[in-house]
């Protein structure tokens, strides 16, 4: 992951409009913020601080951030920047939180863009994935968002489209990350039912599923963790498997799906998910043997 750091940030997903740098950097920093400090060397910490500075330098005039350093601000990218700042003990700008709130829709959910913007008028629907991340960023109980996710996302024969990532588990993994008082048992119970029998088809999906199973204390987490470790490659990364279908005023960019060709997105998700298994209080899956050599403290620091 750190070898892919360039000029103060990361970039991935080779889109026609250019690689995503802001959103990808924010996501990576937020995931790195979940990793215990003993795994973060001084050199890695310096790169993290430089990347946080880079994000602040690329903030939009409206208080938010976009997928690219030159693109229109959106709620998803802004929410991930807020989470990245907080997880590395920095204050999130009040204007960023206000921008996220401006993307609220009447159904209680949150869309990618404010309703009065060009992109907001083109994409009017709330997005479950944006809603889940945005509520984490806002950090406050939100009954309207819970109602939206319960009624318009979980209880529908036709799942609502995602704003950005094509994933069965992405929204679920963000909901289970909410603090306890923000996620009611009724919602978590529905997620538990889903997670208990769904299978993941690639490393990125396995990592997201593992995050869900770990937080929900479902026994299947151990076998998913073992499978995810087996897919790690010799250089320490995981195979590219995160799929992106970016939104535009005309829908998706040509209706195409894009892969995280640099593998950073999948790798940071896998590392944070595997470490969560070992650090989650009260969670034990039965093996006293040490982790594979590629996942030891020293190799992660390198």
LINWOHU-V278439 format. One record per residue. RES is the residue in one small letter. OMEGA is omega in whole degrees, -180 to 180 (NA if undefined). Layout:
res->RES omega->OMEGA
res->RES omega->OMEGA
This chain:
res->x omega->-175
res->x omega->178
res->x omega->180
res->x omega->178
res->x omega->-179
res->x omega->173
res->x omega->174
res->x omega->-179
res->x omega->174
res->x omega->175
res->x omega->180
res->x omega->-179
res->x omega->-176
res->x omega->-178
res->x omega->176
res->x omega->-180
res->x omega->180
res->x omega->179
res->x omega->175
res->x omega->180
res->x omega->-177
res->x omega->-178
res->x omega->-180
res->x omega->179
res->x omega->180
res->x omega->-180
res->x omega->-179
res->x omega->180
res->x omega->179
res->x omega->178
res->x omega->177
res->x omega->178
res->x omega->177
res->x omega->-175
res->x omega->179
res->x omega->-173
res->x omega->-178
res->x omega->177
res->x omega->-175
res->x omega->179
res->x omega->-180
res->x omega->-179
res->x omega->177
res->x omega->179
res->x omega->179
res->x omega->178
res->x omega->178
res->x omega->-180
res->x omega->177
res->x omega->180
res->x omega->176
res->x omega->176
res->x omega->180
res->x omega->178
res->x omega->-179
res->x omega->179
res->x omega->-177
res->x omega->178
res->x omega->-180
res->x omega->179
res->x omega->180
res->x omega->178
res->x omega->-178
res->x omega->179
res->x omega->177
res->x omega->-180
res->x omega->178
res->x omega->179
res->x omega->-179
res->x omega->-175
res->x omega->-180
res->x omega->-180
res->x omega->175
res->x omega->-174
res->x omega->-178
res->x omega->179
res->x omega->-179
res->x omega->180
res->x omega->180
res->x omega->176
res->x omega->178
res->x omega->179
res->x omega->179
res->x omega->180
res->x omega->-177
res->x omega->-177
res->x omega->175
res->x omega->171
res->x omega->173
res->x omega->-180
res->x omega->175
res->x omega->179
res->x omega->179
res->x omega->-179
res->x omega->178
res->x omega->178
res->x omega->178
res->x omega->178
res->x omega->179
res->x omega->180
res->x omega->-180
res->x omega->180
res->x omega->179
res->x omega->176
res->x omega->-178
res->x omega->-179
res->x omega->179
res->x omega->179
res->x omega->-179
res->x omega->180
res->x omega->-178
res->x omega->-174
res->x omega->174
res->x omega->-174
res->x omega->-176
res->x omega->178
res->x omega->-180
res->x omega->180
res->x omega->180
res->x omega->178
res->x omega->-180
res->x omega->180
res->x omega->-171
res->x omega->-172
res->x omega->169
res->x omega->179
res->x omega->-180
res->x omega->-178
res->x omega->178
res->x omega->180
res->x omega->-177
res->x omega->-180
res->x omega->-178
res->x omega->180
res->x omega->174
res->x omega->-179
res->x omega->180
res->x omega->173
res->x omega->-180
res->x omega->178
res->x omega->-175
res->x omega->-179
res->x omega->-179
res->x omega->179
res->x omega->177
res->x omega->179
res->x omega->178
res->x omega->-178
res->x omega->-179
res->x omega->-173
res->x omega->-174
res->x omega->-178
res->x omega->-176
res->x omega->-176
res->x omega->178
res->x omega->179
res->x omega->180
res->x omega->-177
res->x omega->177
res->x omega->-179
res->x omega->176
res->x omega->178
res->x omega->-171
res->x omega->-175
res->x omega->176
res->x omega->-175
res->x omega->176
res->x omega->-170
res->x omega->-173
res->x omega->-180
res->x omega->179
res->x omega->-177
res->x omega->179
res->x omega->178
res->x omega->-178
res->x omega->176
res->x omega->177
res->x omega->174
res->x omega->-169
res->x omega->-174
res->x omega->-179
res->x omega->-177
res->x omega->-179
res->x omega->-179
res->x omega->-179
res->x omega->179
res->x omega->-180
res->x omega->178
res->x omega->178
res->x omega->178
res->x omega->179
res->x omega->178
res->x omega->-180
res->x omega->-175
res->x omega->-174
res->x omega->-178
res->x omega->177
res->x omega->175
res->x omega->179
res->x omega->-173
res->x omega->-178
res->x omega->-176
res->x omega->-180
res->x omega->178
res->x omega->177
res->x omega->180
res->x omega->179
res->x omega->178
res->x omega->179
res->x omega->177
res->x omega->-179
res->x omega->-177
res->x omega->180
res->x omega->-179
res->x omega->-178
res->x omega->178
res->x omega->179
res->x omega->-172
res->x omega->-178
res->x omega->-179
res->x omega->-177
res->x omega->-179
res->x omega->177
res->x omega->178
res->x omega->180
res->x omega->179
res->x omega->-180
res->x omega->178
res->x omega->-178
res->x omega->-178
res->x omega->178
res->x omega->-177
res->x omega->-173
res->x omega->-178
res->x omega->178
res->x omega->-179
res->x omega->176
res->x omega->-180
res->x omega->178
res->x omega->-179
res->x omega->174
res->x omega->-176
res->x omega->-176
res->x omega->175
res->x omega->-171
res->x omega->180
res->x omega->173
res->x omega->179
res->x omega->-180
res->x omega->-178
res->x omega->177
res->x omega->-179
res->x omega->-180
res->x omega->-179
res->x omega->-176
res->x omega->177
res->x omega->-175
res->x omega->-177
res->x omega->175
res->x omega->-169
res->x omega->178
res->x omega->175
res->x omega->-177
res->x omega->-175
res->x omega->178
res->x omega->-176
res->x omega->-178
res->x omega->177
res->x omega->-180
res->x omega->-179
res->x omega->-178
res->x omega->180
res->x omega->-179
res->x omega->178
res->x omega->180
res->x omega->179
res->x omega->-177
res->x omega->-176
res->x omega->-179
res->x omega->-179
res->x omega->175
res->x omega->-177
res->x omega->-179
res->x omega->-175
res->x omega->165
res->x omega->180
res->x omega->177
res->x omega->180
res->x omega->-179
res->x omega->178
res->x omega->177
res->x omega->-174
res->x omega->-176
res->x omega->-177
res->x omega->-180
res->x omega->-177
res->x omega->-174
res->x omega->-179
res->x omega->177
res->x omega->179
res->x omega->180
res->x omega->NA
